Amino acid sequence: MNLLLSGLHTLIGLVVIVNPLLGASAIATLTVGDSAAHRAITARYAAITIAVVLIISVLAGEFLLHLFGISIPEFKVGGGILILLMAIAMLNAKAGHTRQTPEEQSEAQDKQQVGVVPLGIPLLAGPGAISAAIIYAQKAGGLFGTAILIIDILIVAALTWAALRSSDYITDLIGQTGLNIATRIMGLILSAIAISFIASGLLVLFPVLASPAH
């Protein structure tokens, strides 16, 4: 039961970090003038990219950290700060430069398949989502926990695909103001997740922080 509850918390965290609503807003800009069929292909490529990138992060992330001599607590602090910057941008209803810089956005307009770059990565499965996937993988522990995490990632990819396919409907239903409000709410949740990552990392790096004050 604890693993399933943890899996649910992880699912919510990944949904907030990936932010399918941001994708729904972005795909309209990135596919201006495209046919419905091409937009459907773009949505599929983006969802597949998210799944592949995050699953690879789960399976190989800790190995890569060890390769570069980075401990999990250190990565929690660094990844948490990165995610906190994303959360602050979301509270201002912006994507933030940690997801995509203006130069990358301009270059993306010339690409044939924007579903992979920049929509799939770095806009949706960007540094923040990759950091979270690696941290969640470390928390998951055993084989069963990792399997639940991979299922969570597949669910997030499916939800993102649905949001991208329904982008016009979502925009018409809640409008840009509604999207901004939802983004701010997710930014608030994301900031709490980021702080928990940072705090758990700092407690390991500086055990004195966990000592009761005298």
Secondary structure, 3 states (H helix, E strand, C coil): CHHHHHHHHHHHHHHHHHCHHHHHHHHHHHCCCCCHHHHHHHHHHHHHHHHHHHHHHHHHHHHHHHHCCCCHHHHHHHHHHHHHHHHHHHHCCCCCCCCCCHHHHHHHCCCCCCHHHHHHHHHHCCHHHHHHHHHHHHHHCCHHHHHHHHHHHHHHHHHHHHHHHCHHHHHHHHHHHHHHHHHHHHHHHHHHHHHHHHHHHHHHHCHHHHCCCC
